[in-house]
């Protein structure tokens, strides 16, 4: 009889761990989805207006990055089009460095050469895929590491 009670206790304990683990997983998923939604909200409300008078291409590329972290975005651009690229982070971030490279890793633009401007307007001579590398700069105060939303948006000039 005592063995049966011990067995029931172990089963109940394992099932409690399973339930708690599931709840932690669901909470993590909810927090991730909520953070993603806030990041898209930042892209729509704060970054997208900077595309004007260019027409937004409809893609909201945004993510959470910390100091020193980099994300790479690949995009096909089309001959004869004029584009505006904006790479912007929330104000709490120390700054955003972005570089645009062609398929052969040839440098097309580096915002470090223009005081880390958040946008670049350009004409496309040939259809190709470009790579946009976006890095959150390191803050001078290494005691506090910050992170936050970074958005990369493209706009097209409409004639």
N, C-alpha and C positions, 0 to 999 in steps of 0.2 A: 504494500500500500504506500509506503514511504517513497519507493522508487517511482511509482506512478505520479505522485505529487511533484517530485523533483523533475520528472520528464515534462509535465504540464507547465511548470515554472520556466524551464528552458525554452520550450516552444513559444510561450507567451513573450519571453524576453527577446527571442529572435524576431518575432513578428513586430514587436515594438521598434526594434532597430530598423527593420525594413520600412515601417511607416514613417519613422523620423527621417530616414535617408531619402525617401520619396518626397517628403515635404521640403527638405533642404534643396533637392534637385528642382522642384517646382518653383520655389522661392528664387533660386538662382536664375532660372529661365525667365521668370517674371521681371526681375531686376534688369536682366540683359535686354529684354524686349522694351522695357520702359526707357532705358538709357538710349537704345537705338532710336526710339520714337522721339525722344528729346533732341537727339542729334539731327534727325531729319527736320524737326521743327526749327532748329537753329539755321539749317541750310535754307529752308523756305523763307523764314521771316527776316533773317539778317543778311545772308549772303546773296540770295537770288536778286534782290533789288539792285545790287551792284552790277548786274549784267546789262541793265538798261543802257542804251536802246536796243541791245542785242536780244534775240529771242531765245529763251532757255530751251535746251534740247530735251528736257523732260526727265533727265536722270539726276537723282540726288545722291551723289557719292559722298558719304560722310561716315566717320568712325571716331572712336575715342583713341587718342594717342597721348603718351607721356613724353616728358623731356627726353630728347635723344632718339626717340622712336621714329621709324620711317615706314611709309606705306607707298606702294607702287600701283599706279593705275595705267592700264593700256587702253588706248582709244584710237579708232580709225577716223582719220580726217580726210576730207574730200577736196579734190582739185577745184579751184575757182571759188571756194568759200572763204569768207572772212570769219574768224572766230575770236571770242573773248574767253580766256581761261581765268578763273578766280580760285585761289587756294587760300582759305582764311580759317583761322582758329578763333575760339572764344577769347575774350579779352584777358582772361586769367593766364593764358599761355604766354611764355616769354617772346615768341615770334615764330614765324613759319618760313622755312627755306624750301623753295621748290625749283627743280630743274626739269627741263623737257628735253628728251633724247629721241633720236630716230631709231629705226630698227637695228642699225649698226652701232648703236650706243654713241653716235655722234651728238655732241651738245648743240641744241638748237636755241636754248634760252636758259639763263640762270638768274633768278631774281636777286641773288647776292650782288650782282653787278649794278643793280638799280635800287640800292638801299632796302632790299627785301620787300619790294612792292608786292601787293597781294593779287595784282592782275597783270595779264599780258594779252594784247591784241595782236593778231597775226593773220597774214594771208597764206593760203596754201597753194603751192605751185604744182604739186603732184599728190595724188591719193596715196596715203600710206598710214601705217600704224605708228603712233608715237607712244612714248612711255613718260609718265609724269611721276617723278619721285618727290614726295613731300616729307619733310623732316621737321619735327618740333625742335627748335633751338634749345640749347642748354642755358639755364639761368645762371647768372653770376653767383647766386647764393645757393651753394650746394647742400645746405641744411634742409631746404624744403624742396621737394620734387613735386611738380604740378602736372596735371593731365587734364584733358578736356576734349571737347568735340572739335574736329577739323573737317571742313567741307571743301570739296573740289567740284566746281560747276563749270559747264561749258555753255556758251551762247553763240548763236549764229547771227550774222548781220543779214537783215532782210532788205532787199532792194525795193 
